[in-house]
C-alpha cells in the first residue's frame, strides 16, 4: 500500500543531518498523481509524524549506544555495592552439607559407644545396619571415629575457605561504590551527580586529566559529559529528552540532567548481574566503542581512539557552545590512553569476585571428598550385617590382632565386597 517511491521522497535521515530548521514543506513532497484522497491523507500523516519526531531528535549528535554501555556498568555497581558477602558466598555452595555429613559419621561413633547393651542399629543411605555387641562393634567404632576425625578436619578447612571467600566478596562490593564516584555516601545518588564537587565546567570535567580535565575519574561525571547538553540541539543525545542545560548556573540545571540520566538508566533492560563474566562483557563493550564516533576534525584524529561519544566537527569534547560535542576524551597529551579509574575499580571488584569463587571451588572439592568418604563408610557398615563372629576372629588372627582400623576395614572385604576395588581406607582418610 505504501510503496510509492515519491512519498516523502526528499525527506531522509541524511537531509535531517544537514539542517534541523528546514520547513516541513521543503522536507517532503507528495505525489500529486495519487487520486485516492484517503491514501494521500494517510501518507501525509505518516510523513508529518516522522518529521515531527525527528525534528526533536539531535540528528547531529547521538550517543545512545555509548550511554547504554556505560549505564550497564553504572547499574551493576549501583545495584550490588551494598550486597551481602555472606549471602553471595552462601548462594554458591550448600555449606550446611559439610555439617550434615560430619554429623552422620559422628552418629556412627556415638551409636557404637556402648558395646554391652546388645545389638546396635545404625541407619545409612544403603540399609539399616544392626551390629552385635562385642569385638565387631568395638572395631566398627574405631573405624567410624577415624572417618569422623577426618571429616571434622575437612569441615574446619571448608570453614577457612568460606571465610576467605566472604572477605574477598566483601572487598569486591566495597570497590563497586568507587566505580560510581569517589564519594562514600551514595544516599542521594538518584538526585545529585556525585563527583562534580560544585564544578560544572565541561572544560574541566570532560577532558583527560593530563590536559587539566577529570575524564575517567568518576562514572557519574563521565555520564554527564556524554549526555548533558549545553543547548537544545543535543538534548536527546543519549536517547531520552533532557530539558536542563549544563551551562545553567543554577544547581537545578546539572541536577536536572543527572536525574534524567539516572532514572532512564534504571529502566533500561540491561544485564546488571555482578558476575565476573558480566563485568568482563560490560567493559569489553565499552572498549569496543572507544573511538567509534570520533568526529571529522583533523586535530582529533591522532587521539580519536580514546574518545567515547561524538565530537561532531569540533576538535574535542569541551566546546562550550550550543552545538557542543557530547563525548569524553580519555587521551593523554602524547596520544596514549589515560587511566579510566572507574574501569580500574570495577576490574578490582571482578578480580576479588574471582578470588571468592576460586575458594568456593576448593570448598566444593572438599564437599565432594566428604560425600565420597561417607559413601565408603556407610557401604562398609551396610555389609557388616553379613559378618559373623567366626569370620571376625579369623580376620583378627590373620592380622595378628594388629593394624590400624582403617586398614582392617579395607582388608576385610567380607564386610562388603563392593568396595574391594577402592584404595586402602588409610589412604582415603589422608585425602
N, C-alpha and C positions, 0 to 999 in steps of 0.2 A: 504493500500500500504506500509506504513512504520511501520510494526508490528513486524519485526524481533527482537527477544529478544537479539540477539548478536550485534545488531547495536550499536556502541559506548558502548559496554557492560561494559567496565572497566572505563568509564567516569561517574562521578556523581558530584553533588554539594559537597557531603561528601569528595570525593577524592580531590576536589579542596581545601577544607579547610585544608587538610594535607600539601600541598605544592603548591606554585604558579609557581615554576620553572621546573615542570615536562615537558618533551618534549611532543609534540602532539602525537608522536608515542606511548608513554607509557600511554597516557590517553584514547586511543580509539583503538579498534580492529575492523577490517572489516570482515564480514562473507565471507570466501573465496569460499563458495559453491554457491554464487549467480552468476548466469550466465548472468543475464541481466545487461549488462555494463552500460546502461543508469540509471538503478536503483542504481547501485553502485556509479555512479558519483554524483547523487543527494544526496545519503546518506553521501558521503564524504563531499560534500559541506555544508550540514546541520551541521554535526559534527564539521567541521572546523570553521564554523560561530559561533556556540555556544561556542566552546573553546576559540576562539579569543575574544569574548565579555566578557567571564568570566575571562580571563587572565588579563583584565584591571580593574576588579572589586575586591574590598577588601573583599575577602571571609571571612577573619577572623574578620572583623570589619564592622558592618552595623548599622548605627544609623538613617536610613532614617525615620522610624516611629516616633522616638522621635523628630527628626528635624521638621517634619510636624506639630506635636503637638505644639512645641514652635513657629514655624513660624506662626501658626494661631493666637496666642496671639500677636506676633510682628506685624503682618499685621493689626489686629484690632486696636491696639494702634496707629500705624503709620498713618492709613487711617483717623482716627477720632480725633486725638489730636488737630486739628485746626477747628473742626466743630463749627458751629454757634449754640449757646444755644437757641437763639430766633427761629431759623429755626427748631431746633429739637422739641422744645415745641410746636411751631406753627403747626407742622405736626401731632400732637397728638389729636387736637380738633379744631373744627370750631369756633375760638374765635370771629370772626366777627358776629356770630349769636347772641351773647349777645346784641350788639348794635342794631341789626336789630329788635329784639323782643321789646327792650325798645322803639325804635322809633315808633313801632306800637301802644303801649299804649300811648305814648306821643302824637301821631297824634289824638287819640281819645279825649284827653284833649283839644288840640288846636281846633279841629273841633266843639266842643260843647261850646266854649268860648263865642260866641255871640248868645244870645237867642232871639234877636229882629229882625233878618232878615229873619224870616220864616223858612222853612224846612231845616234841616241839613242832609247831606248824608255822611255815613261812609262806607268804603269798608272793609270787613272782609273775612276770608277764607271760610265763610259759605254762606254769602249773602251780598248784598248791603243794608245797613240799612238807612232808612230815618226817621229822628227824627223831630217831630213837635216842634215848638218853645214853650216856656213856662216851666212849672214845670218839665215835663218829661226830657227835655234836661238839666235842671239845676241839677237834681238828677243824671242823667247819667254822667254828667261831674264830679260830686263828686266821683262817683264810679271809673271812669277812672283815676282820679287824685290819688286815693288810690292805684290802681293797678300800675300806673306808678311810684309812690313813692317806692313801694315795689320792683319793678323791677330795679329801679335805685340802690337800696341798694344791690341787687344781683349782678349787674354789678360791683359795687365797690368791693364786696367780691371776685368776679372772677378775677378782675384785681390784687388783692393782691395775690391770689393763683398762677396766671401766673407769677408774679414777683418772688415768692419763687421758683417755678419750674425752671425758667430760671437761677436763681442763683445756684441752685443745679446742673443743667446740665453744666453750665459754669465751676464749680469746678471739675465736673467729667471729662470733656475733658482736663482740665489743668493737672489732675492727670495722664492722659494717656501718656504724654510725659515722666513722671517719670517711667513708665513701661519699656520704651525702654532704657533710660540712665539717669544718674544724671545730664547730661549737658542740659542746657536750649535751646541751639540753635541746631536744627536738620537740618539745611540747607544742610549740606554735609553728611547726614546720608547714602546716597547711595554709597559713595566712601570711607568713613572712619569709622572704628569700634569705634564709640564714647564710651568712658569709659575706654579705655586702658591706657590713660594718658602716653603714651610713654613706658609703661612697657609691654613687650611681653613674659614674663616668665610664662610658664604654671604652674610651681610650686606655683607661687604667685596667679595666677588668677583662677585656676580651682579647688582649694581645699576649704573646709569650712573655714569661717572667724575665727573660734575658733582654727583652725590649721594653722593660718597665711595666709590663702587664701582669695579670694574675690568671691567665688561662691555665686550666688543668689543676688548679689548686683545690677547688670545691665544685662538686657536680651541680649544686644549686645555681651557682654563678654562671657556669657554662650553659646550662639550660636557658637562663635569662638571655645570654648573648645569642643563643640560637633562635629564640622565639620572641624576645621582647622587642617590639617595634619602636622606631623613632618617628614614624609617620604612618598615615593611613594606607599607603601602598603596600605595606608589609604587615598589616595587622592580622593576616591569616597565614603567615609563613609556615607555621607548624601544623596547619590543617584545621585550626579552630579560631574563632573570632576573638580578638583581644581589643577592647575599647579603651585601653590605657596606653600611655606612651612613656618610653624610657626617659625622655628629656623633661617630663613633667617634674617640676621641683618638689611637688608635694609628695609625702610618703605614700599616699594612696596610689600614685602612678605606678611605682615599682611594685608595691604590694598587690595592686590590682592585676598586674601582669603575672606575677608569681602564682596568685590564687587560681588563675585560669590554667596555667601550666600544670600545677599540682593536681587540680580537680580533673582535668582531662586525662592526665597520665593514669590516675587511679582507675578510671573507667575503661581504659583500653584492654582488649583481650590479648594479654601478653603472658608468656610463661615466666612467672616470678619465683619459681622454685629455687631453693638455696643450695641445691646440689652442686658439687664441683663441675659436673658436666654442663649444667645450665649456665653457670658462671663463665665457663670456657666459651660456650656458644655465644653468649651475650657480648663478650669482649671481642670475639672474632668478628662478629657482625659489625661492631663499631669500627674495628681496624679496617675492614673492607671499605668503609665509607670515607675514610680519611683521604682527602684529595679527589673525591668523586665529582664534586661540583666546585672547582677552584676558580671559576670565572675566566675572563678573557684578557684581563690586563697583563701585559708582558712583565711588569715588575713583580708579579706574584708567581710567575712560572717556576722559578727556582725553588720556592718553598711550598708549592701547591700540594705536595704530598702530605703535608702535615696540617692542612686546613680541613675542618669539617663544617659543612654548610655551604652557602653560596655567596661568593664575593661579588657576583654580578660583574659589572665592568670596573669596579673600583680596585684600588691597589692594596686592599687589606680588609680587616674586619672591624675597623674602628672609626669609620667615617660618621660624622655627626649630622648629616642632612637627612631629609625625609626618604631618600632612596637608599638608605644605609644598608650595607651588606649584612646578611644575617648569618654569621659564622663565628668560629673561634679559631684563632691561629696558634698552633702549638709549636711552631718552628722556632728554633734558636736563631741567633743572628748569623751563624755560619751555615744555616740551612739544615742542620740536624734536628731530630725530634727532641723537643724538650720533655721533661718528666711530666706525665699526667698523673698527679698524685692520687686521684681517686681511683685510677686503674691500679696503681701500686697497692692501694689499700684493699681493693676487692680481691686482688691476687693473694695478698696476705691471708685474707679470710679463706679463700679457696684452699691454700696450702695447709692451713690449720684444720680445715674440714677433712682434707685427705689424710692428715695425721690421725685425726679421730677415727676415721674409717679403717685405717690400717690397724689400729689397736683393736677395733671391733672385730676385724677379720681374724686376728690372732686369737681372740677370745672364742670366736666361732669354732676354730680348730680345736681348742681345749674342750668345748662342749661336745664336739663330735667324739673326742677321745673318751670323755666320761660316759657317753652313751655306749660306746663300744665296750668299755670295761664292765659296765653294768650288765650288758648282754652276756659277756663271758661268765661273769659271776653267777647270774641267775640261771643260765643254762646248766652250769655245774650243779647248782643247788637242785634244779629240777631233776637231775639224774640221780641224786642221792637216794631217792626212794627205791632204786633198784640195787642199792649197795647194801650187802648184809655184813654182819659181824665177822663171819668167817673170811670173807674176801678182804675185809679191812685188816684182819690180823696177818693174813698172807702178805698184804701190801706193806705193812709195817716191818715184817720180817725181811722182805726183800730190800727195804730201805735201811734196814738195821736200826729202825727207830729214830733215824736222824734225817736231817734235811729240812729246808725251810718249808713252811706250809704252802707257799706258792708253788714250789717245785713238786711237792707231794700231790697237790691238787691237779696239776697238769699231768703228771706221770700216771695218775690213777684214771686212765681212760675209761675204766669201768664206771666212773661217775657219770660220764655222758660221752659216748663215742663221737658225737658230732663235733666236738672241739679238739679232736686228736690232731687236726692239721694246723691248729693255732700255735704260735710261738710259745715258749715256756712262760708261765704266768709271772715268774720273777722278772722276765724281760718286759712283759706287758706293764707291770707295775712301775717300771722305770721310765715309761713313755711320758 
